[in-house]
Amino acid sequence: MFSALGTALLPRSVSAAPVISISPKSGVPGTRVTVFGTDFASYADANLSVFFNDTEVARIPGTVFVSGYFQVAFEVPASAKPGNAVISIRGVAGSKLAEEIFIVTGVEFSLSKGVGEVSAELTLSGAGFEDGGTVTIKFDAEESIILTADDTGAFTCNFTVPISAAGVHIITATDGVNLRQVTYTVEADTPAPPEPLFPKRYNAVTLPLIFDWEGVYDVSQPLLYTLQVAHTADFRHPVLERIGLIASQYTLGNGETLLPNRRGTHYYWRVRAVDGASNIGEWSAPAAFRVKPVDILPAWARYVLIVIQVGITLIFAYRIWKGAKNKESES
């Protein structure tokens, strides 16, 4: 749409050729441009039009002329392509009476790559924003960076992808007037299952117990582990579960304990990894182990018990031998 507004200015010689000036001289599609006409007195009875390239964007009734001066405003068409455009004043026969060059600047916003991992280092580039304007970068709805565009409306900055779920995320750049969005897709590959190291399968262990497993690598850091221990291999009712473990081992502590196993029974343990994109890996294969009873006697007491047991055994053996000898003598 367009509008026109007549403005009274100081008169000039009517013999001068008509000219126009524009403000601003560059901008993106949708920019509001004002055209100022000078020395159009000889066209006071004509209806003139403003063209953006070959598209009519405003009309100037002769009644708005005051001593050959006028001003009219219009918006750069949304279809305008970046580059030089011609703004012209044309008469009823389509002849150009005056013209001026307008530079269409495209607002651009791009990433160095659109798919990758959490914590990836990206380069963000923008052009066509407000000259020297303050640009805010957001990852989804979270404000991440505030920067200043240069005097041409361009900027470049580094950006670290924050911890976020796998899938598509929107990165926005806006200066309050212009807004552009691009997408970044966080990878959805799950971490490999860790390899249990200790307790090994069917080991008999003593407390305190350290669970140890092979650490795994994943592009989306940080990597965390979940540990489970249960009485059965289906882990339907875990007796111990720890999540968010940073290291690839865990030591029972702070009152945690596992009761000694009865004959023929085992504990089972397994572990899995979760990466920074919330991709959950497969569980490791269950590993069975037994907990030995805790020996609470000191070493010297164990030796005394052994000596006593040996002594009792010898006494019984002596009595049996003595009884046999007595029976022989009686016979």
C-alpha positions in Angstrom: 0.0 0.0 0.0 1.1 3.6 -0.4 0.3 7.1 0.7 1.0 10.6 -0.5 1.5 13.9 1.4 2.0 17.4 0.0 4.5 19.7 1.7 5.0 23.4 1.1 8.7 24.4 0.6 10.4 27.4 -0.7 9.9 27.9 -4.5 12.5 27.2 -7.0 12.8 28.1 -10.7 10.2 26.3 -12.7 12.7 26.0 -15.5 14.8 23.5 -13.5 14.5 19.8 -14.4 12.5 17.8 -11.9 14.6 15.7 -9.5 13.9 13.4 -6.5 15.8 12.4 -3.4 15.0 9.4 -1.2 15.4 8.5 2.5 16.7 6.0 3.4 18.8 5.1 0.4 19.0 1.4 1.3 17.1 -1.2 3.3 15.4 -4.6 3.4 12.0 -5.5 1.9 9.4 -3.7 4.0 11.5 -0.6 4.7 9.5 2.6 4.5 11.0 5.0 2.0 10.1 8.7 1.6 10.5 10.3 -1.8 11.0 14.1 -2.0 10.2 15.8 -5.4 11.6 19.1 -6.5 10.8 21.3 -9.5 7.6 19.5 -10.5 5.6 22.7 -11.0 5.0 22.1 -14.7 3.2 18.8 -13.7 0.7 20.5 -11.3 -2.2 19.4 -13.4 -0.9 15.8 -14.0 -1.3 12.6 -11.9 2.1 11.1 -11.4 3.2 7.7 -10.1 6.1 6.3 -8.1 7.6 3.1 -9.4 9.9 0.7 -7.6 11.6 -0.9 -10.6 8.5 -1.7 -12.7 6.0 -1.9 -9.8 3.8 1.1 -9.1 4.0 1.8 -5.3 2.5 5.2 -4.9 0.4 7.9 -6.8 0.9 11.6 -6.6 -2.2 13.7 -7.5 -1.4 17.1 -9.0 -3.3 18.7 -6.2 -0.5 17.9 -3.7 2.0 20.0 -5.6 2.9 23.3 -3.9 5.4 25.3 -6.0 6.5 22.0 -7.6 7.4 20.2 -4.3 6.0 17.0 -2.9 6.8 14.1 -0.7 5.3 10.6 -0.7 6.1 7.4 1.2 5.8 3.8 0.4 7.2 0.4 1.6 9.7 -1.6 -0.3 7.9 -4.6 -1.8 8.3 -7.9 -0.1 9.3 -9.4 -3.4 12.3 -7.1 -3.8 15.6 -8.9 -4.3 18.9 -7.8 -2.9 20.8 -5.4 -5.2 20.2 -2.1 -6.9 16.6 -1.0 -7.6 15.3 2.1 -9.5 12.8 4.4 -7.8 11.3 6.6 -10.5 8.5 9.2 -11.0 6.5 8.5 -14.2 3.9 10.5 -16.0 0.6 9.3 -17.5 2.3 8.0 -20.6 4.8 6.0 -18.5 7.8 8.3 -19.3 10.4 8.7 -16.5 10.6 12.2 -15.2 13.2 11.5 -12.5 14.8 8.6 -10.8 17.1 7.5 -7.9 18.9 4.3 -7.0 17.8 2.4 -3.9 19.9 -0.5 -2.6 17.9 -3.5 -1.4 19.9 -5.2 1.4 18.9 -8.8 2.3 18.9 -9.7 6.0 20.8 -12.9 6.3 21.5 -15.2 9.2 23.5 -18.5 8.8 25.3 -21.2 10.8 28.6 -22.9 10.0 26.7 -26.2 10.2 23.1 -27.3 10.8 23.5 -30.7 12.3 25.8 -31.9 15.1 26.4 -32.6 18.7 25.9 -30.8 22.0 28.8 -28.5 22.9 29.7 -28.1 19.2 31.4 -24.8 18.4 29.5 -23.0 15.6 30.1 -19.7 13.7 27.1 -17.5 13.4 27.0 -14.9 10.6 24.5 -12.1 9.9 24.1 -9.3 7.4 21.6 -6.7 6.6 20.7 -6.0 10.2 20.4 -2.4 11.6 23.7 -0.6 11.2 25.5 -0.7 14.6 22.4 -2.3 16.1 22.2 -4.5 19.1 21.6 -8.1 18.1 20.3 -10.7 20.5 20.9 -14.4 19.8 18.6 -17.0 21.3 18.8 -20.8 21.4 15.1 -21.8 21.5 13.7 -19.3 24.0 16.9 -18.9 26.0 18.9 -15.7 25.5 22.5 -16.7 24.7 24.5 -13.8 23.2 24.1 -10.0 22.9 26.4 -8.3 20.3 26.6 -5.2 18.2 26.5 -5.3 14.4 29.0 -3.3 12.5 28.2 -0.1 10.6 27.0 -2.2 7.7 24.7 -4.3 9.8 26.9 -7.4 9.7 28.2 -9.6 12.5 30.1 -12.8 13.1 30.4 -14.6 16.4 31.2 -18.0 17.9 28.5 -20.0 19.6 28.6 -23.2 21.7 25.6 -25.4 21.5 24.2 -25.8 25.0 23.1 -29.0 26.7 19.8 -29.9 25.0 17.7 -32.8 23.9 18.2 -34.5 20.5 16.2 -33.0 17.7 15.5 -29.6 16.0 16.2 -26.4 17.8 15.6 -22.8 16.7 18.4 -20.2 16.8 17.1 -16.6 16.5 18.9 -13.4 15.7 17.0 -10.1 16.1 17.9 -6.4 16.4 14.3 -5.4 17.4 13.5 -4.6 13.8 14.8 -7.5 11.8 14.4 -11.1 12.9 15.8 -14.2 11.3 15.8 -17.8 12.4 17.7 -20.9 11.5 17.6 -24.5 12.8 20.2 -26.7 14.4 19.5 -30.4 14.8 21.2 -32.1 17.8 22.3 -35.7 16.9 20.3 -38.6 18.2 22.9 -41.4 18.2 22.8 -43.3 21.5 26.0 -44.1 23.4 27.4 -47.6 23.3 26.8 -49.9 26.4 29.7 -49.8 28.8 31.6 -53.0 29.5 31.5 -54.2 33.2 35.0 -54.7 34.6 34.4 -55.5 38.3 32.8 -57.4 39.9 33.3 -59.8 37.1 30.7 -62.4 36.3 30.1 -64.8 39.2 32.9 -63.3 41.3 32.6 -63.6 45.1 33.4 -60.2 46.6 33.8 -58.6 50.0 32.7 -55.2 51.2 33.4 -52.3 50.7 32.7 -52.9 47.1 33.8 -50.8 44.1 31.8 -51.2 40.8 34.0 -50.5 37.8 33.2 -50.4 34.1 34.8 -49.3 30.9 34.1 -45.7 30.0 32.5 -45.0 26.7 32.9 -42.0 24.3 30.1 -39.9 22.8 30.3 -36.7 20.7 27.6 -35.0 22.9 29.2 -34.3 26.2 29.0 -34.5 29.2 28.4 -38.2 29.5 26.7 -39.6 32.6 26.1 -43.2 33.8 23.3 -45.0 35.6 24.1 -48.0 37.8 21.6 -50.7 38.9 22.0 -53.7 41.3 19.2 -56.2 41.8 18.5 -59.7 43.1 17.2 -60.9 39.7 18.5 -60.5 36.2 15.4 -58.7 35.0 16.1 -55.8 37.5 12.4 -55.5 38.2 13.1 -54.4 41.7 16.6 -52.9 42.0 18.1 -52.8 45.5 20.5 -50.1 44.4 20.2 -47.4 41.7 22.5 -44.5 41.2 22.0 -42.0 38.3 24.1 -39.1 37.0 27.4 -40.7 37.8 30.3 -38.7 36.2 33.1 -41.3 36.7 33.1 -44.8 35.3 33.1 -46.4 38.7 31.1 -46.2 42.0 32.1 -47.1 45.5 29.4 -48.1 48.1 29.4 -45.7 50.9 27.4 -43.4 53.2 25.6 -46.4 54.8 25.1 -48.3 51.6 25.6 -52.0 51.9 24.7 -55.3 50.3 23.8 -58.2 52.5 25.9 -61.4 52.1 24.3 -63.9 49.6 22.8 -67.1 50.8 24.0 -70.3 49.2 22.9 -70.5 45.5 21.9 -66.8 45.2 23.5 -63.9 43.5 23.3 -60.1 42.9 23.2 -58.8 39.4 24.5 -55.4 38.2 24.4 -53.4 35.0 25.2 -49.9 33.8 24.3 -47.6 30.9 25.4 -44.2 29.5 23.3 -41.0 28.9 24.9 -38.3 26.7 24.5 -34.5 26.8 21.7 -34.7 24.2 19.7 -37.0 26.6 20.2 -39.9 24.3 20.0 -43.0 26.5 22.2 -45.9 25.7 21.5 -49.6 26.0 22.2 -51.4 29.3 25.3 -53.5 29.6 24.8 -57.3 29.9 23.9 -58.2 33.5 26.9 -59.5 35.6 26.2 -61.8 38.5 28.3 -61.7 41.7 28.1 -62.9 45.3 28.9 -61.0 48.5 30.9 -63.0 51.0 30.0 -62.8 54.7 32.1 -60.3 56.6 34.6 -61.8 59.0 34.4 -59.6 62.1 37.0 -61.5 64.3 40.6 -60.2 64.5 43.4 -62.5 63.2 44.6 -63.6 66.6 41.0 -64.7 67.6 40.8 -66.7 64.4 44.1 -68.5 65.3 42.8 -69.2 68.8 39.7 -70.7 67.4 41.7 -72.8 65.1 43.9 -74.1 67.9 40.8 -74.8 70.1 39.2 -76.7 67.2 42.4 -78.7 66.6 42.6 -79.4 70.4 39.0 -80.6 70.6 39.5 -82.8 67.5 42.6 -84.3 69.1 40.8 -84.9 72.4 38.0 -86.7 70.6 40.4 -88.7 68.6 42.3 -89.6 71.8 39.1 -90.7 73.6 38.1 -92.8 70.6 41.5 -94.4 70.6 41.5 -94.9 74.4 38.1 -96.5 74.3 39.2 -98.9 71.6 42.2 -99.9 73.7 40.1 -100.5 76.8 37.8 -102.8 74.8 40.8 -104.8 73.6 42.2 -105.2 77.1 38.8 -106.4 78.5 38.5 -109.0 75.8 
